[in-house]
Amino acid sequence: MAKKSKDYFGLSWIVSLILVIIPVTSWVCGFVTRFMEGKIVAGLIRLIFGWNIIWILDIIFFVLKGQIFRLLNI
């Protein structure tokens, strides 16, 4: 049975993993997820810097923990 995903709109773990691997969808889903959580500053940081190191960290964190990388919780 696949792991339960906490991110990317409650989609299954496999579908969310595919979305994390694709850079454009990871970038879009990452900042939309953070805005939906009410974390405006974190969403803006993802919007500006989400296409480089944050994308790689998202892949690593998603595989290990089942959630995207959270740099800021504000």
Secondary structure, DSSP 8 states (H G I E B T S, - for coil): ------SSTT--HHHHHHHHHSHHHHHHHHHHHHHHTT-HHHHHHHHHHTTTHHHHHHHHHHHHHSS---S---
